[in-house]
Amino acid sequence: MSRRKTERLLNLVVCLLATRRYLTAEQIRQAVPGYPGGDEAFKRMFERDKEELRELGIPLEMGSDGDEEPGYRIQRQAYELPEIQLARDEAAVLGLAARVWQRASLAEAASGALLKLRAAGVDTDEAASLGIEPRVGTDEPAFPALWRAVRDRRPVAFEYQGVGRSAPQRRHLEPWGVVSRHGRWYVAGHDRDRGEARVFRLSRIRGDVVPDGPAGTVTVPEGIDVREVVTSMGGPAPGRRTATVRLRRGAADGIRRWAADIRRDDDEWDLAELTFAEVDRLADHLAGFADDVVVIEPPDVRDAMIQHLKAVCQ
């Protein structure tokens, strides 16, 4: 939302809160700065502003005082929140939640929420010693754009590298939510290309996530639990598997310290057995050692390794 629009909406709310009678559209036009002079332009902007206030949960009331032209007002008792009272354990949970997001992309929003609660006289007990330091990382490049798209109910488009595909494909999605599962982030929503609900892993998104339609046009189906959608479509929790790789002798010390077993292969190479759970994470790690590592098996790890190396060379 632009600064000019924010100021106009704020002035509109203050104006409608300050009056006890209904203000007509023309009276609002004269009292609130930022509206255009033309009648049609004002009408369109005012209609959008009314809809925006209702979407924000502001109780905009329409009525009239006697025989006068219908107008608008905001009842103060309907607008103001009741006194916020939290039990000590509830306040501690809020503080813990803010600490979880402290080093992530939602840190600013979490801090802002705590600031509002403290301004209302609520002690969130953020600094209490809990004996643990939880953290939720959102270092996936696609996370901020998808989080904003979910918040704004805006369709998006992105390039997606599916498993077993040699090149990314353009996907068009109406996002419903972003969920973390087993250390990985997923976005669930309506896939316009497939015409059905789909789940996409954020680590497989290539390049930028861009808007693909106006805000407010995505509708989450009633009764949808995004976490259940991701759980059902994202596959089972990854189990432990073993990969066999060749390591150049005298190199790849980081992998050697991790390997469960290392044996001589020839004069230049050793064979190592690595235990892993997720293909992408293993391939990403191995790719960092470039040509000092060659994946022998399993085939999906080898293919993922090749894709990672090709992406670096592009």
C-alpha positions as CSV (number, residue, x, y, z in Angstrom):
1,M,0.0,0.0,0.0
2,S,1.4,3.4,-1.0
3,R,2.1,6.1,1.6
4,R,-0.5,8.4,0.0
5,K,-3.2,5.8,0.1
6,T,-2.3,4.9,3.7
7,E,-2.6,8.5,4.8
8,R,-5.9,8.9,3.0
9,L,-7.4,5.8,4.6
10,L,-6.1,6.9,8.0
11,N,-7.7,10.4,7.6
12,L,-10.9,8.8,6.5
13,V,-11.1,6.6,9.6
14,V,-10.3,9.5,11.9
15,C,-12.9,11.6,10.1
16,L,-15.6,8.9,10.5
17,L,-14.7,8.2,14.1
18,A,-14.9,11.9,15.0
19,T,-18.5,12.4,13.9
20,R,-21.7,11.4,15.7
21,R,-23.8,11.8,12.6
22,Y,-23.6,10.2,9.2
23,L,-21.4,12.1,6.7
24,T,-22.4,12.1,3.1
25,A,-20.0,11.2,0.4
26,E,-19.7,14.9,-0.6
27,Q,-19.0,15.9,3.0
28,I,-16.3,13.2,3.2
29,R,-14.8,14.4,-0.1
30,Q,-14.5,18.0,1.3
31,A,-13.1,16.9,4.7
32,V,-10.6,14.2,3.8
33,P,-7.5,15.2,1.9
34,G,-6.3,13.1,-1.1
35,Y,-9.5,12.6,-3.1
36,P,-9.6,13.7,-6.8
37,G,-11.7,16.6,-8.0
38,G,-13.7,14.8,-10.7
39,D,-17.0,13.2,-9.7
40,E,-16.4,9.8,-11.4
41,A,-12.8,9.6,-10.2
42,F,-13.9,10.4,-6.6
43,K,-16.7,7.8,-6.8
44,R,-14.4,5.1,-7.9
45,M,-11.7,5.9,-5.3
46,F,-14.2,6.2,-2.5
47,E,-15.8,2.8,-3.4
48,R,-12.3,1.2,-3.3
49,D,-11.5,2.8,0.0
50,K,-14.8,1.6,1.6
51,E,-14.1,-1.9,0.4
52,E,-10.5,-1.7,1.8
53,L,-11.7,-0.6,5.2
54,R,-14.2,-3.4,5.4
55,E,-11.5,-5.9,4.4
56,L,-9.4,-4.5,7.2
57,G,-12.2,-5.3,9.7
58,I,-13.2,-1.7,10.3
59,P,-16.9,-1.5,11.0
60,L,-18.0,1.1,8.4
61,E,-21.7,1.8,9.0
62,M,-24.1,3.3,6.5
63,G,-27.3,5.2,7.4
64,S,-29.0,8.5,7.5
65,D,-30.1,11.1,10.0
66,G,-33.8,11.6,9.4
67,D,-34.6,12.7,5.8
68,E,-31.0,13.6,4.9
69,E,-29.0,11.8,2.2
70,P,-27.5,8.5,3.3
71,G,-24.0,8.8,4.8
72,Y,-21.3,6.9,6.7
73,R,-19.8,6.7,10.1
74,I,-17.7,4.4,12.4
75,Q,-19.2,3.7,15.8
76,R,-16.4,4.1,18.3
77,Q,-17.6,1.3,20.6
78,A,-17.6,-1.1,17.6
79,Y,-14.2,0.1,16.4
80,E,-12.3,0.0,19.7
81,L,-10.9,-3.3,21.0
82,P,-11.9,-4.4,24.5
83,E,-9.2,-4.5,27.2
84,I,-6.6,-7.2,26.4
85,Q,-6.0,-9.6,29.2
86,L,-3.6,-12.5,28.9
87,A,-2.7,-15.2,31.4
88,R,1.0,-15.5,32.2
89,D,1.4,-18.7,30.1
90,E,-0.4,-17.1,27.1
91,A,1.9,-14.0,27.3
92,A,4.9,-16.3,27.5
93,V,3.8,-18.2,24.4
94,L,3.5,-14.9,22.5
95,G,7.0,-13.9,23.6
96,L,8.3,-17.3,22.5
97,A,6.7,-17.0,19.1
98,A,8.4,-13.7,18.6
99,R,11.8,-15.2,19.5
100,V,11.2,-18.0,17.0
101,W,10.9,-15.4,14.2
102,Q,13.6,-13.1,15.6
103,R,16.1,-13.9,12.8
104,A,13.7,-14.6,10.0
105,S,11.8,-12.7,7.4
106,L,8.9,-12.2,9.7
107,A,11.0,-10.6,12.5
108,E,9.6,-7.1,11.8
109,A,6.0,-8.2,11.9
110,A,6.6,-10.2,15.1
111,S,8.3,-7.3,16.8
112,G,5.5,-5.0,15.7
113,A,2.9,-7.2,17.2
114,L,4.7,-7.3,20.5
115,L,5.1,-3.5,20.5
116,K,1.3,-3.1,20.0
117,L,0.6,-5.5,22.9
118,R,3.0,-3.7,25.2
119,A,1.4,-0.4,24.2
120,A,-1.9,-1.9,25.4
121,G,-0.4,-2.7,28.8
122,V,0.2,-6.4,28.1
123,D,3.5,-7.9,29.4
124,T,4.5,-10.5,26.8
125,D,7.4,-11.8,28.9
126,E,9.6,-11.8,25.8
127,A,12.9,-11.7,27.8
128,A,12.1,-14.5,30.1
129,S,14.7,-17.3,30.2
130,L,13.1,-20.4,28.8
131,G,16.2,-22.6,28.6
132,I,15.8,-23.0,24.8
133,E,16.5,-20.8,21.9
134,P,14.1,-21.8,19.1
135,R,14.6,-20.4,15.6
136,V,12.6,-20.6,12.3
137,G,14.8,-19.8,9.3
138,T,13.2,-18.3,6.2
139,D,16.3,-18.0,4.1
140,E,14.6,-19.4,1.0
141,P,14.8,-16.5,-1.6
142,A,11.1,-17.1,-2.7
143,F,9.7,-16.9,0.9
144,P,9.2,-13.1,1.2
145,A,7.4,-12.7,-2.1
146,L,5.1,-15.7,-1.5
147,W,4.4,-14.6,2.1
148,R,3.3,-11.2,0.7
149,A,1.2,-12.8,-2.0
150,V,-0.6,-14.9,0.6
151,R,-1.2,-11.9,2.8
152,D,-2.4,-9.8,-0.2
153,R,-4.4,-12.7,-1.8
154,R,-2.5,-12.1,-5.0
155,P,-1.8,-14.7,-7.8
156,V,1.9,-15.3,-8.6
157,A,4.0,-16.9,-11.3
158,F,7.5,-18.5,-11.0
159,E,9.9,-21.0,-12.6
160,Y,9.8,-24.4,-10.9
161,Q,12.4,-27.1,-11.2
162,G,10.4,-30.3,-10.7
163,V,12.0,-33.6,-9.6
164,G,13.4,-35.4,-12.6
165,R,12.9,-32.5,-15.0
166,S,15.8,-31.2,-17.0
167,A,14.6,-27.6,-17.1
168,P,12.3,-25.3,-15.0
169,Q,8.7,-24.8,-16.0
170,R,6.6,-21.7,-15.7
171,R,3.9,-22.1,-13.0
172,H,0.9,-19.9,-12.2
173,L,-0.4,-20.2,-8.7
174,E,-3.2,-18.8,-6.5
175,P,-1.4,-19.2,-3.1
176,W,-3.3,-20.2,0.0
177,G,-0.5,-20.4,2.5
178,V,3.2,-21.1,3.2
179,V,4.1,-24.0,5.6
180,S,7.3,-25.4,7.1
181,R,7.5,-29.2,7.2
182,H,10.4,-31.3,8.2
183,G,12.8,-28.3,7.8
184,R,11.5,-27.4,4.3
185,W,9.2,-24.6,3.2
186,Y,6.2,-25.3,0.9
187,V,3.5,-23.2,-0.7
188,A,0.1,-24.6,-1.3
189,G,-2.6,-23.2,-3.6
190,H,-4.6,-23.6,-6.8
191,D,-2.4,-24.3,-9.7
192,R,-4.0,-22.5,-12.7
193,D,-2.0,-24.6,-15.2
194,R,-3.2,-27.9,-13.8
195,G,-6.6,-26.7,-12.6
196,E,-6.2,-28.3,-9.1
197,A,-4.6,-27.9,-5.7
198,R,-0.9,-28.3,-5.8
199,V,2.1,-28.0,-3.4
200,F,5.5,-26.6,-4.4
201,R,8.8,-26.7,-2.4
202,L,10.3,-23.3,-2.2
203,S,13.9,-24.6,-2.6
204,R,12.9,-25.7,-6.2
205,I,11.7,-22.3,-7.3
206,R,14.2,-20.7,-9.7
207,G,14.4,-16.9,-10.0
208,D,11.9,-14.4,-8.9
209,V,8.3,-14.9,-7.8
210,V,6.3,-12.2,-9.6
211,P,2.7,-11.0,-9.3
212,D,0.3,-12.6,-11.8
213,G,-2.9,-10.6,-11.1
214,P,-4.4,-8.0,-8.8
215,A,-4.5,-8.2,-5.0
216,G,-7.6,-9.5,-3.4
217,T,-8.4,-12.0,-6.2
218,V,-7.3,-15.2,-4.5
219,T,-10.0,-17.0,-2.5
220,V,-9.0,-19.8,-0.1
221,P,-11.7,-22.5,-0.3
222,E,-13.8,-22.7,2.8
223,G,-12.6,-25.4,5.2
224,I,-9.1,-25.7,3.7
225,D,-6.3,-26.5,6.1
226,V,-3.1,-25.6,4.3
227,R,-0.9,-27.7,6.6
228,E,-3.0,-30.7,5.9
229,V,-2.8,-30.0,2.2
230,V,1.0,-29.9,2.4
231,T,1.2,-33.0,4.5
232,S,-1.0,-35.0,2.2
233,M,0.6,-33.8,-1.1
234,G,4.2,-33.1,0.1
235,G,5.0,-36.8,0.5
236,P,5.9,-38.7,3.7
237,A,8.7,-37.7,6.1
238,P,12.0,-38.4,4.5
239,G,13.6,-41.6,5.7
240,R,17.4,-42.3,6.1
241,R,19.1,-43.6,3.0
242,T,22.7,-44.3,1.9
243,A,24.5,-42.7,-1.0
244,T,27.8,-43.9,-2.5
245,V,30.2,-41.2,-3.8
246,R,33.7,-41.0,-5.1
247,L,36.1,-38.6,-3.4
248,R,39.3,-37.3,-4.9
249,R,42.2,-38.4,-2.7
250,G,43.4,-35.6,-0.6
251,A,40.3,-33.5,-1.1
252,A,36.7,-33.1,0.2
253,D,37.7,-33.3,3.9
254,G,34.3,-32.0,5.0
255,I,32.6,-35.0,3.4
256,R,35.2,-37.4,4.7
257,R,34.5,-36.4,8.3
258,W,30.8,-37.0,7.7
259,A,31.1,-40.4,5.9
260,A,30.1,-43.6,7.6
261,D,32.7,-45.6,5.6
262,I,35.6,-44.8,3.3
263,R,37.6,-47.3,1.2
264,R,40.2,-47.1,-1.6
265,D,38.8,-47.2,-5.1
266,D,41.9,-46.6,-7.3
267,D,45.1,-44.4,-7.2
268,E,43.1,-41.2,-7.5
269,W,39.8,-41.8,-5.9
270,D,38.2,-43.2,-2.7
271,L,34.6,-44.6,-2.2
272,A,32.5,-43.1,0.6
273,E,29.1,-44.1,2.1
274,L,27.0,-41.2,3.2
275,T,23.7,-41.4,5.2
276,F,21.1,-38.8,4.2
277,A,17.4,-38.0,4.4
278,E,16.7,-35.4,1.7
279,V,18.0,-35.5,-1.9
280,D,18.1,-31.8,-2.5
281,R,19.9,-31.0,0.7
282,L,22.6,-33.7,0.0
283,A,23.1,-32.6,-3.6
284,D,23.4,-29.0,-2.6
285,H,26.1,-29.9,-0.1
286,L,28.0,-32.1,-2.5
287,A,27.9,-29.6,-5.3
288,G,30.0,-27.2,-3.1
289,F,33.0,-29.6,-3.6
290,A,32.7,-29.4,-7.4
291,D,34.8,-31.9,-9.3
292,D,36.3,-33.5,-6.2
293,V,33.0,-35.5,-5.7
294,V,31.3,-37.9,-8.1
295,V,27.9,-39.4,-7.1
296,I,27.7,-43.1,-8.0
297,E,24.3,-43.9,-6.5
298,P,21.3,-43.6,-5.9
299,P,20.2,-42.2,-9.3
300,D,18.0,-39.4,-7.9
301,V,20.9,-38.0,-6.0
302,R,23.2,-38.2,-9.0
303,D,20.5,-36.4,-11.2
304,A,20.0,-33.7,-8.5
305,M,23.8,-33.2,-8.3
306,I,24.0,-32.7,-12.1
307,Q,21.1,-30.2,-12.0
308,H,22.9,-28.2,-9.2
309,L,26.1,-28.1,-11.2
310,K,24.4,-27.1,-14.4
311,A,22.6,-24.3,-12.6
312,V,25.9,-22.9,-11.3
313,C,27.4,-23.0,-14.8
314,Q,24.5,-21.1,-16.4
